Amino acid sequence: SAAAVAPDLSAFVEATPRCAPTVAHCFGIHLHVVHTDAGPVQDVAWVSAQLEQAQRHFALIGTSFEVVAADALPASELEIDDRDARDALGHARFTRGVVHVFVVGRLADVDIAGEEIRGVHWRERGDRSHRWVILSKIAGSLVLPHELGHFFGLPHSTYDISLMNKAVRLTPMVSELTFAEPEVLRMRQHRDRMLASRML
């Protein structure tokens, strides 16, 4: 029988935002999207919204992102239920030089049984230098910049203004959230270390 034809996900590269030509550092995102019989679990508009927010907030450190490759994950990766599944997702797919972002149908909270989360920055337990971002299809547009904040060296924070602060609060408004000044400095330093080590 003929080999199955790989789904065409080229629109995730061609129709999503590009880095501005004036940005100092443009990093590639290798996108991996779960594909079922119904198609990809999320669409180009959703990825574009995530990228637009990442570009907006990382402009603070002269950094931007664009999708440089996109491929389909099998339907067997639709639900990522535990740490082993998170490791397996990127184990054979990790490469240096880009940020690998996986989009799945459901991402379980490995610390609270039965709960679901919207995204995670994950380090492979067998080699913590291998790391990637996993997004659930239910992630809002600020989830990618939050997880990239972790990728660029940030922990969760208590700064009211910060995207890295997970506490529910009335002010500032969600549209006003960004990175706090000390976080900007830390991300810049981490970016430069990743450039020097060729992680990016």
Secondary structure, DSSP 8 states (H G I E B T S, - for coil): ---------THHHHTS----TT-SEEEEEEEEEEEETTEESS-HHHHHHHHHHHHHHHGGGTEEEEEEEEEEE-GGGSEE-SHHHHHHHHHTT--TTSEEEEEESEEE-SSSTT-EESEEEEE-TT-TT-EEEEEETT--TTHHHHHHHHHTT------TTBTT--S--SSS-GGG-B--HHHHHHHHHHHHHHHHHT--
